[in-house]
Amino acid sequence: MNQTVRRVRAMAVALALAVALSAQTPAGDAAKGKDLYLKYSCYACHGFSGQNGSGARLVPMKMASAAFVAYVRSPRTRQMPSFSAKVLSDQQLTDIHAYIKTLPESKPAKDIPALDQFKEK
């Protein structure tokens, strides 16, 4: 089976799982999510702000909770490890998602006064 077919199948499974989970997963707890984000070292790749590490930017979080859970279970890249339900439950991932949703977006450079000194004149 070629790589493209495997990717399409993985995405279809992830989507089906996301749809199924969306009806079953209660709302997340951002405080618990923060603890889990730190405990499982998500910050090591995504940064403490969710947007300044070597991994993908998480902020702004555009995925729905169920899609986030499905993605973490079966990421599209080898850079992101998969986390089975034995490692993190759906509720724990929903809590992490809730925490990520609380992280503020970065300000545009034009809105940071300290950067004015570097502007070309």
N, C-alpha and C positions, 0 to 999 in steps of 0.2 A: 504494500500500500504506500503510495507516495505521500510526501509531506503535506501537500496541499489538501489532500483528502482527509488526512489525520486532523489537520487544523479545522477544517469545516465540520467534521464530526465532533471534535472537542467543543467547538463553539456552539453547535446545536445542543449538545448535552448540557453545557453551561446555561444556555438560554432556557431549556426545559426545566432545569433545576431552579433557576431564578424565578420562573413563573410559579413553580410549585411552592417555593419557599415564601414568596411574597404573601401568600394567603395564610401561612402558618407562623411566621416569625413576628413576635411582638416587638414593640418599639425598643430602641436601644437606650442604654444608660451611659451617658457620656463620661461620667466619673469613673465607672468601671472600665470603660473603653480606654481611658487615659492610662489607667494602671496596666491594662493588658498591652497597650502600645509600647509602654516602657518595658514591661516584663519580657515580652517576646522580641525586644530589640528592633521594632519596626523603624525606629528613629535612626538606626545604623545605616540604612539605605535611603530612607525618605526624609531624614532630618527631623528635628524636634518640631519644626513648623509645618511639616508635611510637604515642603516645597523646596528644600535646599540641600538635599542629599544626592548621592550618585544614582539613586533609583528614580522611578517615575514620580512626577509631581502628583500629589494627592489632593492638593488644594488649588483651585476649588474642586470639591468632590462633586462630580457630575453623575456618578452611577447611583442608581437606587440601591437600597440596602441589599435586596435579594441578588441583584447583579454583582454587587461587591463580594458577597459571600461566594457566589458561584465562581467568580474570577480568582479569588484567593484559593479556592479548592483546585482549580485547574488553570493556572496562569498561562498566558500565550508565549511567554519567553522563558528561557532557562535561567535568566538572571534572578527571577522571582521564585523562591521555593514554594512548593505547594504545602498547604496546611490541611491535613485531613481532619475529619470530625473527631478523631481520637486526640488530636493535639488542641484544637480550638473548636468549641461547639458553634453551631449556627448563632446561638444567642450571644456568645462572646464576640464573634465577628460582627454581629449587629451592633454590639456595644462599641467596638472599635470604630465602626462606620459612624456612629452617632458622635463619637469624640472628634473624628476627623472633620465632620460637618461644623464643629464649633470653632475650628481653627480659622483665623482671619486671613484674608487674601493679602498679598504684598501690595504695598502702595506703588503706584507708577513712579518711575524715577523723577518725573517732573514735580511730584508732590513731596519730595524729600529735600528740604532746604540745604542740608550739608553737601549735597551733590552739585549745587550751583557753582561751586568753585572749579569744577572740572568741565564746565560747559565751554565750548569754543566761543570766542568773542569775535 
